[in-house]
Amino acid sequence: MEEYDVIIVGGGIVGTASMYAISRYSNFRKVLMIEKENDVALLNSNSKNNSQTLHSGEIETNYSIEKTAETKEHASLVVKYANRELNSEEKIKTLQKCQKMALAVGSEEIEKLEKRYDSKFKELFPYVKKLKRDELEKVEPNIIKGRNRDEKLLALFTEEGYMVNYNELANSFIKRALEKESYTLKLNEEVKKIGKPGGNFEVETNKKIYRSKLVLVAAGAYSLLFARRMGYAMKLGILSVGGKFFYSKKVLKGKVYRVEREGIPFAAVHGDPDITNDKITRFGPTVNIYPELEKGNWSSIPDYFRSMNIDMDTVKSMENILKDHEISKIVRENAVYSIPVIGKREFTKNEVNKIVPSLKPEDLKLARGIGGVRPQIVDTEKKNLALGGTAIKGDGIIFNVTPSPGATSCLKEAMDNALFLADYSDNEFDIGRFKKELDYRL
Ligand SMILES: Cc1cc2nc3c(=O)[nH]c(=O)nc-3n(C[C@H](O)[C@H](O)[C@H](O)COP(=O)(O)OP(=O)(O)OC[C@H]3O[C@@H](n4cnc5c(N)ncnc54)[C@H](O)[C@@H]3O)c2cc1C
């Protein structure tokens, strides 16, 4: 049986960032990553399937100011890593600067945006400008073209945004980690079972069984199922929020987000450039509740039900969440967008035209087979939706479930994972060097 110090299950952005952090800043000798697909970062961390945004807080109006401050610091780790580690060819494929804004349409949204632009926000982001309708025309003309003259607009705008190709970022992490001879990546191998029969873990795949002192499970929504099979997180469940995208010809220069309600974990439809194709604009993601752990993976439907207790607490929690006025409205509207023909028409009218008024349904195309799943954690004890990601800590094992902005905070998750694993062993994670090299201040 092959033996390792650490086995990482899942090669998305979180697993690969963690392997990189362990390889560079710790003295773990033998580390194995097991990924069931034929390459790393092909699911949620694939740039086609997410919005490619580096969420640094300037335009995410659903984040509290405290979360905004944290998010800013977590996001900056990605930029500092790219500046430090990537060569110019890698960097251009991975991370590009782009302008971005939070756009308020109408008095109610403007009032919210004005309120957010308070002293604390200005302290965090002194470079963010407040732009009125006439100024907006200069930076993003298609927001104004064809818009009703009486419609009031206000935006928080900055040129300091980034779009990220997260699967290129994952590739860069894994390439660096594998420079260490005793670090191994096994592709096309699916972990079926994790057990701890004695002092060490046994990780069973469709090909063989491996032994390890410690395990990190970064398997997207599947992390919760693995945790529960080992008796952890029995009071958690998942609300799988799928998201699709529509494409148009390029009509926006940068990212245009809308004003969101604080506390709603999924962003309203926004317009974005595509780092892999500068001729298009992407609109999305939609919000579709599916009973699955992976988008388009039929076998993940039964696994979805296995990943939670089917009892009154779960039913009550789901009922509470879906009864929330805003959430139920979003879910209802988005259900319509999946209906052929009518869906595209309604999506254009309700979502796209709030950003680019002149676009017509025939200008948009559904991006088939594209989009991922955001595994939002449900707390069946508190009967509500937990905001953000969760790290479930066990005895020498840690499970990461990371909905948005999980890709942005991958290096922060990696730091926390590496610290946890080091604490559980005689190994060390050089947190001082990590913080110094990446100028991390929290
Ligand atoms: C529509 C959408 C838009 C988003 N937009 C953004 C954004 O703009 N910015 C942002 O920061 N975040 C965004 N997110 C969130 C972000 O994509 C995720 O937080 C991030 O990709 C999660 O990374 P991960 O490594 O945890 O999971 P994944 O990328 O899902 O990786 C998990 C990996 O585990 C593997 N795996 C699972 N089970 C097994 C098994 N049994 N054996 C072996 N391997 C296994 C899978 O194959 C996969 O490769 C978005 C998400 C969605 C769905």
The ligand as a Gaussian input file, in Angstrom:
#p B3LYP/6-31G(d) Opt

LIG

0 1
 C      -21.937000      29.938000     -11.572000
 C      -20.816000      30.166000     -10.599000
 C      -20.134000      31.377000     -10.607000
 C      -19.087000      31.592000      -9.714000
 N      -18.352000      32.741000      -9.803000
 C      -17.287000      32.925000      -8.994000
 C      -16.465000      34.064000      -9.141000
 O      -16.659000      34.872000     -10.035000
 N      -15.443000      34.226000      -8.257000
 C      -15.195000      33.334000      -7.264000
 O      -14.270000      33.554000      -6.494000
 N      -15.953000      32.227000      -7.111000
 C      -16.961000      31.997000      -7.972000
 N      -17.710000      30.860000      -7.852000
 C      -17.373000      29.897000      -6.821000
 C      -16.158000      29.078000      -7.218000
 O      -16.293000      28.595000      -8.532000
 C      -15.977000      27.939000      -6.232000
 O      -15.979000      28.461000      -4.913000
 C      -14.674000      27.187000      -6.435000
 O      -14.492000      26.822000      -7.778000
 C      -14.672000      25.946000      -5.538000
 O      -13.469000      25.274000      -5.724000
 P      -13.261000      23.845000      -5.105000
 O      -11.872000      23.460000      -5.384000
 O      -13.732000      23.844000      -3.693000
 O      -14.332000      22.916000      -5.839000
 P      -14.385000      22.334000      -7.395000
 O      -13.822000      23.321000      -8.313000
 O      -15.766000      21.899000      -7.525000
 O      -13.381000      21.135000      -7.288000
 C      -13.667000      19.947000      -6.622000
 C      -12.871000      18.854000      -7.290000
 O      -13.034000      17.657000      -6.559000
 C      -13.129000      16.593000      -7.478000
 N      -13.801000      15.470000      -6.830000
 C      -15.055000      15.440000      -6.325000
 N      -15.330000      14.220000      -5.828000
 C      -14.214000      13.475000      -5.996000
 C      -13.879000      12.131000      -5.701000
 N      -14.738000      11.297000      -5.117000
 N      -12.642000      11.688000      -6.031000
 C      -11.726000      12.503000      -6.626000
 N      -12.014000      13.779000      -6.963000
 C      -13.227000      14.269000      -6.644000
 C      -13.933000      17.177000      -8.632000
 O      -13.772000      16.441000      -9.814000
 C      -13.345000      18.581000      -8.710000
 O      -12.259000      18.668000      -9.593000
 C      -18.747000      30.596000      -8.768000
 C      -19.433000      29.384000      -8.767000
 C      -20.433000      29.156000      -9.693000
 C      -21.090000      27.825000      -9.732000

